[in-house]
Amino acid sequence: MSKATEILYKNNPVNHRRLATDKFFLDASDVKFSGLLDDAVRFTESKQLLDRAHWKRFVDQFRFQDDGENRGWRGEYWGKMMRGGAFVYSYTKNEELYQVLTETVCDMLTCAEPDGRVSTYSRETEFGGWDIWCRKYVLLGMQYYLEICKDEELCQKIVSFMCGSLDYLIARIGKEPGKINITSCSGCWRGLNASTILEPTVRLHDITGDKKYLDFAAYIISEGGVSTGDVFKLAEENIAYPYEYPVTKAYEMMSLFEGIIEYYRATGDEKYREIAINFAKRIAESDITIIGTAGCSHELLDHSLVHQADPDYFDDVKQETCVTVTWMKYCMQLLAMTGDPFFADCFEVSLYNAYLGSYNTEGKVSPSVAERFPDYIEEILPFDSYSSLLPDTRGRQTGGIQLMRDRHVYGCCACIASVGAGMAGKVAMMLDETGAAINLYSRGIYETRTPEGKRVRISLDTDYPADGVVRLRFLDSTNGDFSLKLRIPAWSKESTLSIGNDTHSVSAGYAELTRDFAAGDEITLTLDMRAQVIHPVSCPRDIVNTDMQWDLDILVHRVVLESPETKYHIAIRRGPLILARDARLGSDVKKPVDIDYDNEGYVKLTPSSAAKFPHILSFSVPERDGGSFTVVDYSSSGKTWDKKSEYACWLPTKH
């Protein structure tokens, strides 16, 4: 937390309750990776966040208020990318980035109208489409910038700006006569997108201590999140999966429930803690696929767990990057709140598979952009929008794409993706009351402080996730007992921990070491990197809420009969990585395979040098007839965005 933000919080008792509700504390460490994860952060910073033209373009949406013409969502771009910018800056400490972010924040402050109104919709078109959704992201962008802001006077201006913006809404939205109901403030997804303003509303209460914001949050919750039901009640009762909710838009629903986490922190009411956890566990059980995202039909919660290997079920648009990143952030929040390593496991799978797979490292432009906007100025977006599991190509469509008045285009997924890289540094090491928990293993220096405030640096030497050996070395003495928790992923069935000559087995969860560590003390963690095959989860009949009618209050069901080909698929997981075929490796990714694996599902892989493109790892997979085929990590596959690198991780089988 910056000094300026501390000043805003110092007299606010809510902040103390917030800490009391959480097991782990975010922003209590300073992690500097080297290698894969550092490269991801630097890519995001250089290819996106330092571009002043983008920031000006996004602020201009609020000056010209073009969104009301087509119920657009250009107004989300600024706040989405500002949140990512703040997260990335907290990792890189790049002063050029800080200056760019500060300039655009000051620019945005000039967009407030005299009565506090801040919108990309005109007054004639406001409270429709994605208006409240976009205002939400302005508030969130400002709130996350506050966490890095070094200027107390600017902080005060930002708080005043946010209060004016939200006060304008509170005066017009609510139960009182003459006001609009929150779930009626959008014709899209039955008001779900408007209800997501819950999160910044609670956070503004935390900053200001003003009870009217918590009261407004309580009102939003009382309306149930959507116009045709109460999704919070459904999560509290815990008898339905989110794909069975009256609205199933994945990204927006997760965003809504992140507001519930903030409401729990502000109130301490355990009911909301359980609601947030129930929702997450239900999604993990029903909708998160092997690469750590959801939505095999468009961007919807649709029981993806059982549909992910079904060749007849897949839509052309599926597994949105917005969903991936929002799921990662939800898991980060729940990890901090609960200390449950389950959420770190989930975060890691998403990070190394779906998220890193979205990076547009080859600088490609989706063909769909030119088809839809023939007069646009070519824009290379740094991230892809959708991920496939069955044979396909990347870059098929650009999610949430909008054309701006200067003929540039941008998309929702490209904007939100920057926050993913920034989260890795926050999740990697978290502090608790007795010491620290290491959740992600990457070569680098992990720095934190003891409960007494002494600086402690730990060096990590590892090739993880390509290799399962992690060597930790204390660079400073702790000068007293310090608890170090090391996450043992659930997929690692045989794990060992060595300290000096003492080696012992450890099981899934946290392996905790409490002692007075001296500079030079070394710990070696060895994780089980045996490759294991995964089979589809069978579900011969399922009912899915498609709910694609944005403006019609109609609940649409479709009965899905599982394709008989679904069971003839197989996937391979090694550590946190899902492995994939890629046409660049010299074979047809659609050709059925017959993997040679043992009774426990383990397959012996042989390192391969066949991959001549950047990758984390590459292996040869043995087949029962004596042949083999080559795979790479999923995140490195498909990067040419055309048939040259057609890719798949659910592979057709011969039997």
Secondary structure, 3 states (H helix, E strand, C coil): CCHHHHHHHCCCHHHHHHHHHCCCECCCCEEEECCHHHHHHHHHHHHHHCCHHHHHHHHHHHHHCCHHHCCCCCCHHHHHHHHHHHHHHHHHCCHHHHHHHHHHHHHHHCCCCCCCCCCCCCCCCCCCCCHHHHHHHHHHHHHHHHCCCCCHHHHHHHHHHHHHHHHHHHCCECCCCCCECHHHCCCCHHHHHHHCCHHHHHHHHHHHCCHHHHHHHHHHHHCCEECCEEHHHHHHHCCCCHHHCCCCEHHHHHHHHHHHHHHHHHHCCHHHHHHHHHHHHHHHHHCCCCCCCCCCCECECCCHHHHCCCCCCCCCCECEHHHHHHHHHHHHHHHHHHCCHHHHHHHHHHHHHHHHHCECCCCCCCHHHHHHCCCCCCCCCCECCECCCCCECCCCCCCCCEECCCCCEECHHHHHCHHHHHHHHHHHEEECCCEEEECCCCCEEEEEECCCCCEEEEEEEECCCCCCEEEEEECCCCCCEEEEEEEECCCCCCEEEEECCEEEEECCEEEEEEEECCCCCEEEEECCCCEEEECCCCCCEEEEECCCCCCCCCCCEEEEECCCCCCCEEEEEECCEEEEEEHHHCCCCCCCECECCCCCCEECCEECCCCCCCCCCEEEEEECCCCEEEEEEHHHCCCCCCHHHCEECCEEECC
